[in-house]
Amino acid sequence: MALRLKAVDAARRARALPVGPERNEYRQLALAYKALSENEAWLAGARAVIRRPQVASGPPRDWPPRRDS
């Protein structure tokens, strides 16, 4: 609930400012708070699984193909 209130507060502050970079910052902050408040996994403290890219260790052992005579 606290994140939703922070999102509302940031949105209200953004609306009170004239168009410009400071207003945009408050709008982005409001959207971030809203997204976090809707993310149940983040609220529960669950950690995301980090997928590591598979690194090729070189060409396959049968490469290049051999030509048997």
N, C-alpha and C positions, 0 to 999 in steps of 0.2 A: 504494500500500500504506500510505503514511503517513496518508492520510485515513481509511482503514478502521480503523487503530489508534487514531486520535484519536476516531473514532465509538465504538469499543468502550470506550475510557477514559471518555468523557463519559457513556455509558450506565451504566457501573459506578459512577461518582460519583453519578449520579442515584439509583440503587438504594440507595445507602448513606445517602441523606438522607431525613428525614421528609417526608411530603406537605406541599407548600407551593410558593411561587413560585420559590425557588432550585432545587428539584428539577425544576420545569417548565422552567426555563431550560436546565438540563443536558440534559433530554430533547430539547428543541428543537434544541439544539446538536448532539446526537448524530444526529438525523434530517437536519440540514443537511449534516453531514460525510458521512453515508452517501449522500445524494442527489448530492453533488459527486463522490464517488468512483465512482459509477455513470454519470456523465455523460461519455461519451467525448469529445464535442466540447469541453467545458470543459477536460478534462485535456490535450487536444491544443493548446489555446490558440486555437481557432477563434472568431472573433467572429460574433455573431448579426447577421443582416441586420435593420436597423431600418426598419420600414415607417412611412412618414410618412402621416398622414391626408390625403386629397385635400380640398383646400379649394375650395369652390365660389366662383367669382369673380363671382357674381351670376346673375341669371336669364338663360336663353338669349336670343340676339338676336331670335329670332322670338316672344318672349313679351312681352306678351299677343298672342294671335293677332289679326290685322287682319281686319276684315270688309270685303271688297271689295264695292262696290255694283254 
